[in-house]
Amino acid sequence: MQIRISWPAGNITATLDADTPTRQALAKALPLTSSACTWGAEVYFDTGIAVSRETDARQVVEPGTVAFWTDGDALALPYGPTPISRGGECRLASPCNVLGSLDGDARVLATVRNGDPIRVERVEPIDE
């Protein structure tokens, strides 16, 4: 499944890989709108959905990972170090369910400002 994340200064698409309970819950909630929060080089925002932490949840992820922060019912989109990172790693606030990855350069998220409106929608495949 592919999604588009949009904010006033730009947008990026993401590919969600595994068919997990978290992905299913997110798919049912789309489209959704929220308000962006920033934490170091991470953007996160409330989704209005609550899911359990999955067995393969991770706290340290690659830049551009699409993660679901179960403690905050939020999508977490790290593109660089957070205030608790060690070195240049992307360390999330707590273990998160990994959904997939952003398509393209995740550093475009640096244009997101705290409080920006965020929209997440499913990208429908184009029939040929």
KEKE-3310 file (N, C-alpha, C; in steps of 0.2 Angstrom, whole numbers, plus 5000, padded with zeros to 4 digits):
npx = (5004:5003:5005:5002:5009:5006:5009:5009:5022:5026:5026:5027:5028:5025:5029:5020:5024:5023:5008:5001:4992:4993:4995:4983:4974:4977:4975:4961:4958:4961:4956:4966:4968:4979:4989:5005:5020:5036:5052:5067:5075:5063:5046:5031:5014:4997:4986:4973:4970:4972:4983:4991:5008:5018:5027:5039:5043:5053:5066:5077:5079:5081:5084:5070:5061:5044:5035:5024:5020:5015:5013:5009:4999:5002:5009:5026:5040:5055:5069:5082:5094:5086:5082:5086:5095:5110:5124:5123:5111:5094:5084:5069:5056:5051:5050:5043:5030:5035:5031:5034:5043:5048:5047:5060:5069:5070:5074:5066:5056:5061:5055:5044:5034:5032:5015:5010:4997:4994:4991:4986:4984:4978:4987:4980:4982:4985:4974:4978)
npy = (4994:5011:5027:5045:5059:5075:5092:5110:5115:5105:5087:5069:5052:5036:5019:5006:4991:4977:4967:4970:4971:4984:4991:4988:4994:5008:5009:5008:5020:5030:5044:5054:5068:5079:5087:5092:5087:5091:5083:5084:5078:5072:5069:5069:5063:5063:5050:5046:5032:5017:5005:4989:4986:4978:4962:4963:4977:4991:5002:5009:5015:5016:5031:5039:5028:5023:5023:5017:5024:5017:5021:5034:5034:5038:5042:5041:5048:5048:5057:5059:5062:5061:5069:5059:5051:5042:5046:5047:5040:5036:5037:5032:5038:5027:5009:5006:5001:4995:5001:5003:5012:5029:5035:5041:5056:5057:5069:5079:5081:5090:5102:5103:5111:5113:5111:5112:5108:5091:5079:5063:5051:5038:5032:5029:5016:5018:5014:5006)
npz = (5000:4996:5003:5004:5011:5016:5018:5022:5015:5007:5001:5002:4997:5003:5005:5012:5019:5026:5029:5042:5058:5062:5050:5044:5052:5051:5037:5037:5043:5034:5023:5033:5044:5053:5066:5065:5075:5080:5084:5087:5073:5068:5063:5070:5072:5078:5075:5078:5080:5089:5093:5097:5103:5092:5090:5084:5085:5085:5092:5087:5071:5053:5044:5037:5039:5041:5055:5068:5083:5097:5110:5109:5099:5086:5070:5067:5059:5056:5051:5054:5068:5084:5100:5109:5103:5099:5093:5076:5074:5071:5084:5091:5103:5110:5108:5092:5080:5065:5049:5035:5023:5018:5002:4992:4997:5013:5020:5016:5025:5034:5031:5038:5050:5067:5072:5059:5048:5043:5031:5027:5015:5005:4991:4976:4964:4947:4934:4919)
capx = (5000:5006:5002:5005:5009:5006:5009:5010:5028:5027:5023:5031:5024:5028:5027:5019:5026:5019:5001:5001:4986:4994:4994:4976:4970:4979:4971:4954:4957:4963:4961:4966:4971:4982:4993:5012:5024:5043:5056:5074:5074:5058:5040:5026:5007:4991:4982:4966:4969:4976:4985:4996:5014:5019:5033:5045:5043:5060:5067:5082:5077:5084:5080:5064:5056:5037:5034:5018:5022:5009:5012:5006:4994:5005:5014:5033:5043:5062:5074:5089:5094:5081:5086:5089:5099:5117:5127:5118:5105:5087:5081:5062:5055:5050:5049:5037:5029:5038:5026:5037:5048:5047:5049:5063:5074:5066:5075:5061:5052:5064:5051:5038:5035:5027:5008:5008:4992:4996:4986:4988:4979:4980:4988:4977:4985:4982:4973:4980)
capy = (5000:5017:5033:5052:5063:5081:5098:5116:5116:5099:5081:5064:5046:5031:5012:5002:4984:4971:4967:4969:4974:4992:4994:4987:5000:5014:5009:5010:5027:5035:5049:5057:5075:5080:5093:5090:5089:5089:5081:5083:5076:5067:5072:5064:5066:5059:5047:5044:5025:5014:4998:4986:4985:4972:4958:4966:4984:4993:5009:5012:5013:5019:5037:5037:5023:5024:5019:5019:5025:5015:5025:5041:5033:5042:5040:5044:5049:5050:5058:5060:5060:5064:5071:5054:5047:5041:5047:5049:5036:5038:5033:5034:5039:5020:5004:5007:4996:4997:5000:5003:5017:5034:5035:5047:5059:5059:5075:5084:5082:5096:5108:5102:5115:5111:5114:5112:5103:5086:5075:5056:5048:5032:5033:5024:5014:5021:5009:5007)
capz = (5000:4996:5005:5003:5017:5014:5023:5018:5011:5003:5002:5001:4997:5007:5004:5018:5017:5029:5030:5049:5061:5062:5044:5043:5056:5047:5030:5038:5046:5029:5024:5040:5045:5060:5067:5066:5080:5078:5089:5083:5066:5067:5063:5072:5073:5081:5070:5081:5080:5094:5091:5102:5100:5089:5093:5080:5086:5086:5094:5083:5064:5048:5042:5032:5041:5043:5061:5072:5090:5100:5116:5107:5094:5081:5065:5068:5053:5058:5045:5057:5075:5089:5106:5113:5098:5101:5087:5070:5073:5072:5090:5093:5110:5113:5102:5087:5075:5058:5043:5029:5022:5014:4995:4990:5002:5019:5023:5014:5031:5038:5030:5042:5056:5073:5071:5052:5046:5040:5028:5025:5011:5001:4984:4972:4958:4941:4930:4912)
cpx = (5005:5002:5005:5004:5010:5006:5010:5016:5029:5024:5028:5026:5028:5025:5026:5019:5021:5012:5000:4994:4987:4992:4986:4972:4971:4975:4964:4953:4958:4957:4961:4970:4973:4986:5000:5016:5031:5047:5063:5072:5069:5051:5035:5019:5002:4987:4974:4965:4974:4977:4990:5003:5015:5026:5039:5046:5051:5060:5072:5080:5081:5080:5075:5060:5049:5036:5027:5020:5015:5008:5009:5001:4996:5009:5020:5037:5050:5066:5081:5088:5088:5085:5089:5094:5106:5120:5122:5112:5099:5084:5074:5061:5054:5050:5042:5036:5031:5033:5029:5042:5045:5050:5053:5067:5069:5068:5070:5056:5055:5060:5045:5039:5030:5020:5006:5002:4995:4990:4989:4983:4982:4981:4985:4981:4981:4980:4975:4976)
cpy = (5006:5023:5039:5056:5070:5086:5104:5117:5110:5093:5075:5057:5041:5024:5008:4994:4979:4972:4965:4972:4982:4994:4994:4993:5006:5015:5011:5017:5032:5037:5052:5064:5075:5086:5090:5092:5087:5088:5079:5083:5071:5071:5067:5067:5061:5056:5045:5037:5023:5007:4995:4986:4978:4969:4961:4973:4986:5001:5013:5010:5017:5026:5035:5031:5026:5020:5022:5018:5023:5019:5032:5040:5038:5039:5044:5043:5052:5051:5059:5059:5064:5066:5066:5049:5047:5041:5050:5045:5039:5034:5036:5034:5032:5015:5006:5002:4999:4996:4999:5009:5023:5033:5041:5049:5061:5066:5081:5086:5088:5102:5108:5106:5112:5115:5114:5107:5098:5082:5069:5053:5042:5034:5027:5022:5016:5015:5011:5004)
cpz = (5000:4999:5003:5009:5015:5019:5019:5013:5007:5004:5000:5001:5001:5005:5011:5016:5019:5030:5038:5052:5061:5056:5042:5046:5053:5041:5031:5040:5040:5025:5031:5040:5052:5060:5069:5072:5078:5084:5087:5076:5065:5067:5065:5073:5075:5075:5072:5081:5086:5093:5096:5099:5098:5091:5090:5081:5088:5088:5090:5076:5059:5046:5036:5033:5043:5049:5065:5080:5094:5107:5115:5102:5088:5076:5067:5062:5054:5051:5048:5064:5079:5095:5110:5109:5101:5094:5082:5069:5074:5078:5092:5100:5114:5107:5098:5082:5068:5053:5036:5028:5017:5007:4993:4997:5008:5022:5021:5020:5035:5037:5034:5048:5061:5072:5064:5052:5042:5037:5026:5021:5007:4994:4980:4966:4952:4936:4923:4907)
residu = (MET:GLN:ILE:ARG:ILE:SER:TRP:PRO:ALA:GLY:ASN:ILE:THR:ALA:THR:LEU:ASP:ALA:ASP:THR:PRO:THR:ARG:GLN:ALA:LEU:ALA:LYS:ALA:LEU:PRO:LEU:THR:SER:SER:ALA:CYS:THR:TRP:GLY:ALA:GLU:VAL:TYR:PHE:ASP:THR:GLY:ILE:ALA:VAL:SER:ARG:GLU:THR:ASP:ALA:ARG:GLN:VAL:VAL:GLU:PRO:GLY:THR:VAL:ALA:PHE:TRP:THR:ASP:GLY:ASP:ALA:LEU:ALA:LEU:PRO:TYR:GLY:PRO:THR:PRO:ILE:SER:ARG:GLY:GLY:GLU:CYS:ARG:LEU:ALA:SER:PRO:CYS:ASN:VAL:LEU:GLY:SER:LEU:ASP:GLY:ASP:ALA:ARG:VAL:LEU:ALA:THR:VAL:ARG:ASN:GLY:ASP:PRO:ILE:ARG:VAL:GLU:ARG:VAL:GLU:PRO:ILE:ASP:GLU)
# end
